[in-house]
Structures are given as structure tokens and as C-alpha cells.
Amino acid sequence: MKSILLRIALFGILLVGMSAFSSEGQLKAQASLSPTAGVDLFTLPAGNFVSAPVAQQRLETKIQTLKGLLQGLTEGTPEYRAVWAQYIYYTTILNSVMAGKTIPQSIVDGLTAVSTDVFSLSRVTLLQYRTEAINLLKA
């Protein structure tokens, strides 16, 4: 009876040890595949962008869409706060473009505006915002 309990205990320890070693490798692999790994959000994006007048038009259209979404949401809900953050983001980009800044600098200005504690956005969300703005304003 004691030998059976000892075998069960040893088998349990063996399983725990094996799972700990195998999960460590999976965690490292997942970390290296992270979409935000190695991306500096506040580096000016590279590429060809539209002219300032075209950017203004595209940004104004995006902002109007976000305004419409905000009107249909209840203030204070997570959905409202998410759309509100996007509204502030794109409005900041528009204001920077209208002030004569380049499109890449304006995108970084937008990220700076919404990366505060007021919005508490994750790095993944900020990367999504950056990518969406780059795609919106590409030539």
C-alpha cells in the first residue's frame, strides 16, 4: 500500500515538473510573437503619407463617424470610453496637421494625448490606434 502511494506521489511530482518545463518554453515563444514586441509607439512612422488637405478630409470623416457612435452610447460605459479615446486620438491628429505638423508627427502627438492615465489604454490598444491611423493616412 505504501509503495503504491509513493508511486502515485512520484508520478504527480513528475507531471508537475514536466508541465512547468514545457510551459516555460511556450511562454517564451508567445512573448517573442507578441505584436507589440520591439515596436516603439512614439517613433515617427515611416512611409508615404497623403497631403495635409487629404489628411484633414479623412480625419474629419473619421471623427464624424466617431461622434455618431458616441451619440448612441451611454456615457461612462466601457464602450463609450473606448470610442471617446479614439475621438480624442483622431482629433489630436487633426489639430496637429492643421497646425502644420507632419503626418507622422501628428500620429505620435495623438498617441501621446491618449497614453495618459485618463484613458488607461493598453500597449496593444495604442499599437492598434497607431496602425489604424497609419493605414488611414497612407498615400
C-alpha positions in Angstrom: 0.0 0.0 0.0 2.8 2.4 0.9 4.6 1.6 -2.3 1.5 2.4 -4.4 1.1 5.8 -2.6 4.8 6.5 -3.1 4.5 5.7 -6.8 1.4 8.0 -7.1 3.2 10.8 -5.3 6.3 10.4 -7.5 4.2 10.3 -10.7 2.4 13.5 -9.6 5.7 15.3 -8.9 7.0 14.1 -12.3 3.9 15.5 -14.1 4.1 18.9 -12.3 7.8 19.2 -13.2 7.2 18.3 -16.8 4.4 20.8 -17.2 6.5 23.5 -15.6 9.3 23.0 -18.1 7.1 22.7 -21.1 5.0 25.8 -20.2 8.2 27.9 -19.8 9.1 27.3 -23.4 5.6 28.2 -24.6 5.6 31.4 -22.6 8.9 32.4 -24.2 7.6 31.6 -27.7 4.4 33.6 -27.1 6.4 36.6 -25.8 8.6 36.6 -28.9 5.5 36.5 -31.2 3.8 39.4 -29.4 2.5 42.0 -31.8 4.0 44.8 -29.7 7.4 43.2 -29.3 10.1 45.6 -30.4 7.7 48.4 -31.6 8.4 51.8 -30.1 5.0 53.5 -30.3 6.5 57.0 -30.2 8.9 56.7 -33.1 7.8 58.6 -36.1 6.2 56.2 -38.6 7.9 55.9 -41.9 6.3 55.7 -45.3 4.5 57.9 -47.8 1.5 59.8 -46.4 -1.2 61.8 -48.0 -1.0 65.6 -48.2 -2.3 67.7 -45.4 -5.6 68.6 -47.1 -6.4 65.0 -47.9 -5.4 64.0 -44.3 -7.8 66.7 -42.9 -10.6 65.3 -45.0 -10.0 61.7 -44.0 -9.6 62.7 -40.3 -12.8 64.8 -40.3 -14.7 61.9 -41.8 -13.3 59.5 -39.1 -14.1 62.0 -36.4 -17.7 62.4 -37.6 -18.2 58.7 -37.6 -16.9 58.5 -34.0 -19.2 61.4 -33.0 -22.1 59.4 -34.4 -21.1 56.3 -32.4 -20.7 58.4 -29.2 -24.3 59.7 -29.5 -25.6 56.1 -29.5 -23.7 55.0 -26.4 -24.2 55.6 -22.7 -21.7 57.9 -21.2 -19.3 56.2 -18.7 -19.7 52.7 -20.2 -16.5 50.9 -21.4 -17.8 51.1 -24.9 -18.3 54.9 -24.6 -14.8 55.3 -23.1 -13.2 53.3 -25.9 -14.8 55.4 -28.6 -14.1 58.6 -26.7 -10.4 57.7 -26.6 -10.4 57.2 -30.4 -12.2 60.5 -30.8 -9.6 62.3 -28.8 -6.8 60.5 -30.7 -8.1 61.4 -34.1 -9.0 65.0 -33.1 -5.5 65.5 -31.7 -4.0 64.2 -35.0 -6.3 66.6 -37.0 -5.3 69.5 -34.8 -1.6 68.8 -35.2 -2.0 68.5 -39.0 -3.9 71.8 -39.1 -1.1 73.4 -37.0 1.4 72.5 -39.8 3.0 69.4 -38.3 3.8 66.4 -40.5 1.5 63.4 -40.6 4.0 61.1 -38.8 4.5 63.7 -36.0 0.7 64.2 -35.8 0.2 60.5 -35.3 2.7 60.5 -32.4 1.0 63.6 -30.9 -2.3 61.6 -31.0 -0.7 58.7 -29.2 0.8 61.0 -26.6 -2.6 62.5 -25.9 -4.3 59.2 -25.2 -1.4 57.4 -23.5 -2.2 59.2 -20.2 -3.8 57.7 -17.1 -7.1 59.3 -18.0 -7.6 56.7 -20.7 -5.6 53.8 -19.3 -5.1 52.2 -22.7 -3.0 49.1 -23.1 0.1 49.0 -25.2 -1.8 46.7 -27.6 -4.6 49.2 -28.0 -2.2 52.0 -28.6 -0.4 49.9 -31.3 -3.8 49.3 -32.9 -4.6 53.0 -32.9 -1.2 53.8 -34.4 -1.6 51.1 -37.1 -5.1 52.3 -38.0 -4.0 55.9 -38.3 -1.0 55.0 -40.5 -3.3 53.0 -42.8 -5.9 55.8 -42.9 -3.3 58.4 -43.8 -1.1 56.4 -46.2 -0.7 57.7 -49.7 
